[in-house]
Amino acid sequence: MTEVRKRPTVAIVGAGAAGTLTAVQLCETATRRRTPLDLVLVDPAPEAGRGTAYATPDPRHRLNVPAGGMSCYPDDPGHFTRWLCRHGEPTVSGADFATRHRYGAYLADTLAQAVVRSHGTVSVRRLRTRAERCTGTSEGQAGPGGRAGLAGSAGPVELHLADGGLLTADSAVLATGPAAPTAAWAPPALRASPRFVNSPWNPGALDAVRQDTADILLVGTGLTAVDLALTLDRPERTVHAVSRSGLLPQSHALGPAGAMEAPSWPRDLTLSALRRTVYRHVSRSVRTHGDWRPALDSLRPHTARLWRSLTPEERGEFLAGEGAVWNTHRHRMAPTTAESVTRARTARRLQVHAGTIADVVESGGQLVVTLSNGRTVRVGWVIDCTGPGQRLEDPLWHGLFATGMAVPGPLGMGVATRDGRLLDAQGRCVRALFTLGAPRRGELWETTAIPEIRVQAATLAQQLLTPPARRAARRRPVDGLGLPLSTHAEAATAYRNGLDRVLKVRAGAEDAFARAVALDPGFALGHAALALLGHECGAAVDVPRALADAQRCARERADERERSFVDVITRRVQSTDGDRALLRHLDTHPADALALAAAVPTIAFSGVTDLDDDYALRLVERTSSAYDGHWFHTSLLAFLRQEQGRLHEAGELAHRALGVEPASGHAVHALAHVHYESGAHEAGRDWLDRWVSGQGRGAVHRAHFSWHIALHELALDDPAAVRRRWFAQLAPGRVTGVRALVDSGSLLWRARLSGNWQGELPTSDVLDSVACEVLERPATAFTALHAAVALTAAGDLSALRRLRDHAAGADPVQREVVAPLCDAFAALVEHRFHEAAVGLDALLPDLRKVGGSAAQREVVEETLLYALVSAGRCDAARRLLDARLDRKAAPRDRRMLAGLPG
């Protein structure tokens, strides 16, 4: 009889930031691995994600880490920034400091999205109660693997809940956050006073304080004290703050100060050696950058290792001697917060003291507090802002310590763990109990910030869930050209559909790939294909997210070819040697049709851009044996032959491909170029118009084919036809995004340059249909070229200069071609025509680097012609027009040549 294996259960105690991040990672990892899981979150809070830190609604309470460092995902650092952009803050950047309340909403929303995506694989429950005790069950050991899908379980655990319930789980993650403050520092008279607030973040704890106008004493000068000082600031009130050091947190820099590598650490690291090394490193940072912050920031990845390298005595000495200085420099205020604090101090509404509380006497409804420095302050309220306690004292942890299932961490801070797993009194990991974040402070020291917690959450998910099972060797599904796919048959069918649509240049590829990853979230190629379409084609894809998903999936379940492809797309998106990685991939996997499509500059992709002119052609020729005359490969060869000027051969190849696959957009595209470059404008216009109205109705880049028809109409000097074509097939609303730049915007400019568009040029409609990021921070040189054209047509000098600044700091092609092109276009807008002509003429030999076709890049040549005529350089304009007419006949060029002054 076959044993029925139960779905494993993981309980997360605490649904604040640490618990939410763990739940997100468990949901997504289980879904990728197709591991069924029951997930239970135990927390009395009304909403997951907020905890104590992010429940505050006060907009003055800001994160103390920029938005770019607060993503839920360690491998997708921009996730939070993009979330803010989608949720009402479109201009936010990674350097901005969001409010803590917004971050709580982000955590809750990210968890909700992860739960939705995991539906069918992971069941998620919320129990609105507290876990007060944790014990083992009577089932004993569950074997080395635990229940199905759960790694390392050593027998279930029971969580005894405050509402009387009992929850049995195979593993429990104790995400309880920092230890509660104990106020052990406070004199007995103060602890007994109703005017003492020892837990200021508890709901309603500050209600009476807000209603009063009396002065206040905050005990502690860290980030909690700063937040409360801002909340309780009143014109008629003085807020006092006291701590042993009297140091407030430092401020973050207003702008990036530069980056530094961490120093070389001494071989035998002692506290004194560490101290010398760090101070030298800080001095070097001040000399190099004029700021100490880059030095301290460079230590962050090494802090846990350095902490562990110290002896217990050295750790204690560090806390006593450097702890306060470290905290005030490491945990900083947002610049806007620091500005508010400075204003309050300047106005004497905030006064900071160094010392401790020596005595407290209640007098006349107020507290007279004597400080150790001899100062006496009379206040209405004293508020504990000293932060978390050292020991975990709530009933759950107290019970674990009492039974020996857990022991305090180093220096009595937090709990002892090994890689997040609790250690018992004998130093063994005997039960499936895990923790992360603040409870690991004794072990790791710096472990309370999101950048550290999110890494721990991802690691826990990997530990808790077994790796994907290795299936018995069997025939895998394949793509349309016979390459195996690491997925199941249904997802493979969706992927083949998407690939087929990309190769034919048909609409719906994005939806097909999205369906493939919805059917199998662990399918690396599906995520990579989506990232490619978003990056290159302007598809509505969250590219960094898709890329991160592809990388996670490739690590867990992919063959060598798939891992290589994911690496190629990663490098391509991140502009790190993407072209050469793509070519290396095709050397090993020539039959990878999606990779070949990305490598060849055609209608779908910009292709390789930083190699010599004929490399794409040699690549297609070299891969021919892998395709054996397949219509897709023949279509690509047709397009490249016309780029060589071998127009007759290109036409024959295009017709051959169309004979096999009439919907091949690449073959149609090649034939459109053959007609244009040979000067067969009437025949090309009529043939392509028939195809667009028939077989081409499902083309994803239908506007581009309409653009080709309009090019024929421009060449035929038919302004009425050009206007009709633009309004019927190329006006915004019919065309959006990148295509609006590449096709609609460039056509308008070319029509204006040649005199085929009189009156107002509707470029503002084009610009309004394109995201600002695409216009001013384009991902590729090809898009950047067309953004520059559209901005020049609109006469928007400011945006053109912003694009130029972006290009100057982007990839090599943007730096070397697009940035100087923007300068030349700016000169044109400012009527510095001679300077514009010189700049444009110098760039013509390098234009191939931006990708695309000769017909697309021709817009720069036509702009040069306009600049020459406007500058009065008619002889140079005549030579250029003669060269154009030698290439192909065009009534428009003959008319312009005839109109030049003798």
Secondary structure, 3 states (H helix, E strand, C coil): CCCCCCCCEEEEECCCHHHHHHHHHHHHHHHHHCCCEEEEEECCCCCCCCCCCCCCCCCCCECCCCHHHCCCCCCCCCHHHHHHHHCCCCCCCCCCCCEHHHHHHHHHHHHHHHHHHCCCCEEEEEECCCEEEEEECCCCCCCCCCCCCECCCCCCEEEEECCCCEEEECEEEECCCCCCCCCCCCCHHHHCCCCEECCCCCCCCCHHHHHCCCCEEEECCCHHHHHHHHHCCCCCCCEEEEECCCCCCCECCCCCCCCCCCCCCCCCCCHHHHHHHHHHHHHHHHHHHCCCHHHHHHCHHHHHHHHHHCCHHHHHHHHHHCHHHHHHHHCCECHHHHHHHHHHHHCCCEEEEECCEEEEEEECCEEEEEECCCCEEEECEEEECCCCCCCCCCHHHHHHHHHCCCCECHHHCCECEECCEECCCCCCCCCCEEECCHHHHHHHCCCCCHHHHHHHHHHHHHHHECCCCCCCCCCCCECCCCCECCCCHHHHHHHHHHHHHHHHCECCHHHHHHHHHHHCCCCHHHHHHHHHHHHHHCCCCCHHHHHHHHHHHHHHCCCHHHHHHHHHHHHHHHCCCHHHHHHHHHHHCCCCHHHHHHHCCCCCCCCCCCCCCCHHHHHHHHCHHHHCCCHHHHHHHHHHHHHHCCHHHHHHHHHHHHHHCCCCHHHHHHHHHHHHHCCCHHHHHHHHHHHHHCHHHHECCHHHHHHHHHHHHHHCCCHHHHHHHHHHHHCECCECHHHHHHHHHHHHHHHHHCCCCCCCCCHHHHHHCCCHHHHHCCCCHHHHHHHHHHHHHHCCHHHHHHHHHHHHCCCHHHHHHHHHHHHHHHHHHCCCHHHHHHHHHHHHHHHHHHCCCHHHHHHHHHHHHHHHHHCCCHHHHHHHHHHHHHHCCCHHHHHHHHCCCC
